[in-house]
Amino acid sequence: MSLLKSKHLLNGIVSLVVSVAITVWLADDEDAPWSLTDMAMAVAVSSFLSGFFTSYFAD
């Protein structure tokens, strides 16, 4: 059971890293109503949950 949990956790972390890296790389912080930190945090939470639960429900 812990193997399944770690697999889902790993998928969530991979999704988080890829999504935040691309967002920070492509974001234009000058004209936005939100700071880059706020945007990166929002992307981090949503991408982790997306990767985790996609993996969880795919099994």
N, C-alpha and C positions, 0 to 999 in steps of 0.2 A: 504494500500500500504506500509506503514512503517513496518508493521508486516512482509511482505515478504522480505523487504530489511534487516531487522534485522535477519531473519532466515538465509539468505544467508551469511550475515556477520558473524553470529555465526558459521556456518559450515566452513567458511574460517579460523576463529580463531582456532577452534578445530583442523582442519587439520594442521595448522601452529604449534601449540603447540606439537602435537603428533610427527610430522615429525622432528622438530628441536630437541626435547628431544631424540629421537632415534638416530639421526645423531650425536649429541654431545656425547651421551653415547658410541656409537660404533666406533667413529672416532679415528684414530691413527694420532696424530698431529706431530709425530716425522719425518716421512719419506715423507710427502706430499709436493708438490710444492706450495700448498695454505695453508694459516693459517686457524685455526679452526674458527675464526671469519668470514673470507671470505666465508668459506663453509657453516656456519650456516646462514649467510645472504642470500646466494643464495638459500638454501633450504627453508628458511622462505618465500621469495618472491614467489617462484614457488609453494610451497604447499598452501599458502594462495590463490593465484589465481586459482589453481586447485580446491580447496574446494569450493571457492566462485562461480566460473562459472559452476562447475558440479551441484551444487545446483540450480543455476539460470536457467540453460537450462533443468534441469530435470522436472521443473514445466510446 
